[in-house]
Amino acid sequence: MLRGVSLRVTAPRVAVLSAVHDDPHADTDSIIRAVRARLAAVSHQAVYDSLHTLTAAGLLRCIQPSGSVARYESRVGDNHHHVVCRGCGVIADVDCAVGAAPCLTASNDHGFSIDEAEVIYWGLCPACTAAPAAPARP
């Protein structure tokens, strides 16, 4: 995978790819913890550099829903979207609407050649929907 995009294979890069693959939508702190479980001596900077390089090479995708820290995923190369829980913050992938990616047809493209759309659906996940409402504070 790394050689396929002309990147050197390094232990931090392999560990970062593995961490993101194992935990889609992981934030940087979670990725650092997972990488350090594999490579105890890896620095924060090595993880940040790997995330930047892998994202720039198209092997990872960075998303940042409003009010959230940056998160990374290994699902790249398609036009999928996300659903985010307003309660607990969990994120899940949502495939583009059925058909020929209708979300890529803007009502006014202003002359742009559009090749990607970023749609985020917001709501409550099943666990938060089922949770009893918190009592009102006095």
C-alpha positions as CSV (number, residue, x, y, z in Angstrom):
1,M,0.0,0.0,0.0
2,L,2.7,2.5,1.0
3,R,5.0,1.6,-1.9
4,G,2.0,1.9,-4.2
5,V,1.9,5.6,-3.6
6,S,5.7,5.9,-3.6
7,L,6.1,6.1,0.2
8,R,8.8,4.4,2.2
9,V,7.6,1.7,4.5
10,T,8.4,2.8,8.0
11,A,7.2,1.3,11.3
12,P,5.3,4.5,12.4
13,R,3.5,4.6,9.1
14,V,2.5,1.0,9.2
15,A,1.4,1.3,12.9
16,V,-0.7,4.5,12.1
17,L,-2.4,2.8,9.1
18,S,-3.1,-0.3,11.3
19,A,-4.5,1.9,14.1
20,V,-6.8,3.8,11.8
21,H,-7.9,0.6,10.1
22,D,-8.7,-0.9,13.5
23,D,-10.6,2.2,14.8
24,P,-12.3,4.1,12.0
25,H,-13.0,7.8,12.9
26,A,-10.3,7.7,15.6
27,D,-9.0,11.0,16.9
28,T,-5.3,11.8,17.1
29,D,-4.9,10.9,20.8
30,S,-6.5,7.5,20.2
31,I,-4.2,6.9,17.3
32,I,-1.2,7.8,19.4
33,R,-2.2,5.4,22.1
34,A,-2.7,2.6,19.6
35,V,0.6,3.2,17.9
36,R,2.4,3.4,21.2
37,A,0.9,0.0,22.1
38,R,2.8,-1.3,19.0
39,L,5.8,0.9,19.1
40,A,6.5,2.2,22.6
41,A,9.2,4.7,21.7
42,V,7.3,6.5,18.9
43,S,7.0,10.2,19.3
44,H,3.9,12.3,19.0
45,Q,5.6,14.1,16.1
46,A,6.2,10.9,14.3
47,V,2.5,10.0,14.5
48,Y,1.5,13.5,13.4
49,D,3.9,13.4,10.5
50,S,2.7,10.0,9.5
51,L,-1.0,11.1,9.6
52,H,-0.1,14.1,7.5
53,T,1.9,12.1,4.9
54,L,-0.7,9.3,4.7
55,T,-3.5,11.8,4.3
56,A,-1.7,13.7,1.6
57,A,-1.0,10.5,-0.2
58,G,-4.7,9.6,-0.2
59,L,-4.3,6.5,2.1
60,L,-6.2,8.2,4.9
61,R,-9.0,10.8,5.0
62,C,-9.3,13.4,7.7
63,I,-12.8,14.5,8.7
64,Q,-13.7,17.2,11.3
65,P,-17.4,17.5,12.1
66,S,-18.3,20.8,13.6
67,G,-17.4,20.9,17.3
68,S,-15.2,17.8,17.0
69,V,-11.4,17.2,16.8
70,A,-9.9,15.9,13.6
71,R,-10.6,12.2,13.0
72,Y,-9.1,9.8,10.5
73,E,-10.4,7.0,8.5
74,S,-9.0,4.5,6.0
75,R,-12.1,4.4,3.8
76,V,-10.9,6.5,0.9
77,G,-11.6,6.7,-2.8
78,D,-15.4,6.8,-2.6
79,N,-17.9,9.6,-2.0
80,H,-19.3,8.4,1.3
81,H,-20.7,10.6,4.1
82,H,-21.1,10.5,7.9
83,V,-23.7,10.5,10.6
84,V,-22.8,12.0,13.9
85,C,-24.5,11.5,17.3
86,R,-25.2,14.8,19.0
87,G,-25.3,12.9,22.3
88,C,-22.1,10.8,22.5
89,G,-20.3,11.9,19.4
90,V,-20.1,8.5,17.8
91,I,-19.6,8.6,14.0
92,A,-20.7,6.1,11.4
93,D,-20.2,5.9,7.6
94,V,-23.2,6.5,5.3
95,D,-23.0,5.6,1.7
96,C,-24.0,8.2,-0.9
97,A,-27.6,8.2,-1.9
98,V,-28.5,5.5,-4.4
99,G,-27.8,6.4,-7.9
100,A,-25.1,8.3,-9.7
101,A,-23.9,10.3,-6.6
102,P,-26.7,12.9,-6.7
103,C,-24.9,14.9,-4.0
104,L,-22.3,15.8,-6.6
105,T,-24.9,17.8,-8.6
106,A,-25.0,21.2,-6.9
107,S,-27.9,23.6,-7.5
108,N,-25.3,26.1,-8.6
109,D,-21.7,24.9,-9.1
110,H,-20.4,28.5,-9.8
111,G,-18.2,27.1,-12.6
112,F,-16.5,24.6,-10.4
113,S,-15.8,21.0,-11.6
114,I,-17.1,19.2,-8.5
115,D,-15.6,15.8,-7.7
116,E,-16.5,15.4,-4.0
117,A,-19.2,16.3,-1.6
118,E,-19.0,16.3,2.2
119,V,-22.3,15.6,3.8
120,I,-22.8,15.2,7.6
121,Y,-26.0,14.0,9.0
122,W,-26.7,14.9,12.7
123,G,-29.0,13.1,15.2
124,L,-29.0,10.7,18.1
125,C,-27.6,7.2,17.9
126,P,-29.8,4.3,19.1
127,A,-28.1,4.2,22.5
128,C,-28.6,7.9,23.1
129,T,-32.2,7.8,21.9
130,A,-32.9,4.9,24.3
131,A,-31.2,6.6,27.3
132,P,-33.4,8.3,29.8
133,A,-33.4,12.0,29.7
134,A,-31.1,13.7,32.3
135,P,-33.0,15.5,35.0
136,A,-33.3,19.2,34.7
137,R,-30.8,21.2,36.8
138,P,-32.2,23.5,39.4
